[in-house]
Amino acid sequence: MFGLIGKMRAQPGKRDELLDILLASTDAMPGCLSYVIARDPSDADAIWVTEVWDSKDSHKASLQLPAVQAAIKQAMPLIAGFDTSIETEPVGGFGLASV
C-alpha cells in the first residue's frame, strides 16, 4: 500500500470553499482505499488530507482523471500553499482492509 499525509493551506477565509471542492472530487478514484479530508482545529486556513492507495502507481494515475484535473483547476486559486507532505506505507487498521 501507499499512503500520503499532507497539510494544505487555503487562501485566507477560503478553507470551506476549498473543502467543498476537495470533497466533491474524491469518489471514483481507482485504487483509492481511503481519502480523508480534515480541518485543522488550530489553524483556520489549514486542511489535512490523509490518503491510502493500493499502490503508488494508482495514486499517480488518479492525478490524470478528468474529475481530478477539473478539481485541481478549480482549487488552485484557493490554495495558498502546501506545508507538509509525508509518504507512508500503510499496513492496515480499523476501517482499512489489509491488501
C-alpha positions in Angstrom: 0.0 0.0 0.0 1.0 3.6 -0.5 0.0 6.5 1.8 0.2 10.2 1.9 -0.5 12.7 4.7 -0.4 16.4 3.7 -1.2 19.8 5.0 -2.6 22.3 2.6 -3.1 26.0 3.3 -6.1 27.8 1.8 -6.2 31.5 0.9 -7.4 33.4 4.0 -11.1 32.8 4.6 -11.4 30.3 1.7 -10.9 27.0 3.6 -14.6 25.9 3.5 -14.8 26.7 -0.3 -11.7 24.6 -0.9 -13.0 21.8 1.3 -16.2 21.7 -0.8 -14.2 21.3 -4.0 -12.0 18.5 -2.5 -15.0 16.6 -1.1 -16.8 16.7 -4.4 -13.9 15.2 -6.3 -12.9 12.3 -4.1 -15.1 9.5 -5.4 -14.4 7.0 -8.2 -10.6 7.0 -7.9 -9.5 3.5 -8.9 -7.1 2.1 -6.3 -8.0 4.6 -3.6 -8.7 2.8 -0.3 -9.2 5.9 1.9 -9.2 9.6 1.3 -9.9 11.7 4.4 -10.1 15.5 4.4 -10.0 17.3 7.7 -10.0 20.8 9.1 -7.0 21.8 11.3 -8.7 22.9 14.5 -5.7 25.1 15.4 -5.4 26.9 12.0 -8.4 28.5 10.3 -6.8 28.2 6.9 -5.3 24.7 7.1 -6.5 21.4 5.7 -5.1 17.9 6.3 -5.5 15.2 3.7 -4.8 11.6 4.5 -4.7 9.1 1.6 -4.3 5.4 1.3 -3.9 3.7 -2.1 -3.3 0.2 -3.2 -0.1 1.4 -4.9 1.9 4.5 -5.7 1.0 4.0 -9.4 -2.7 4.2 -8.6 -2.1 7.5 -6.9 -0.1 8.8 -9.8 -2.8 7.7 -12.3 -5.5 9.4 -10.3 -3.9 12.8 -11.0 -4.8 12.3 -14.7 -8.5 11.5 -14.1 -10.7 14.2 -15.7 -12.6 14.8 -12.5 -9.4 15.2 -10.5 -7.9 17.5 -13.2 -11.1 19.7 -13.1 -10.9 19.8 -9.3 -7.3 20.8 -9.3 -8.0 23.6 -11.8 -10.9 24.9 -9.7 -9.0 24.6 -6.4 -5.7 26.2 -7.4 -6.8 29.8 -7.0 -7.9 29.0 -3.4 -4.7 27.3 -2.4 -2.1 29.4 -0.7 0.5 26.6 -0.4 1.4 23.2 0.9 3.1 22.9 4.3 3.8 19.3 4.9 3.7 16.1 2.8 4.8 12.7 4.1 4.7 9.4 2.3 3.8 6.4 4.4 3.4 2.6 3.9 0.0 1.7 5.5 -0.3 -1.9 6.7 -3.9 -1.9 7.8 -6.0 -0.8 10.7 -9.6 -0.1 11.6 -11.6 0.7 8.5 -8.8 -0.3 6.2 -8.6 -3.9 5.0 -5.1 -5.3 4.5 -4.1 -5.7 0.9 
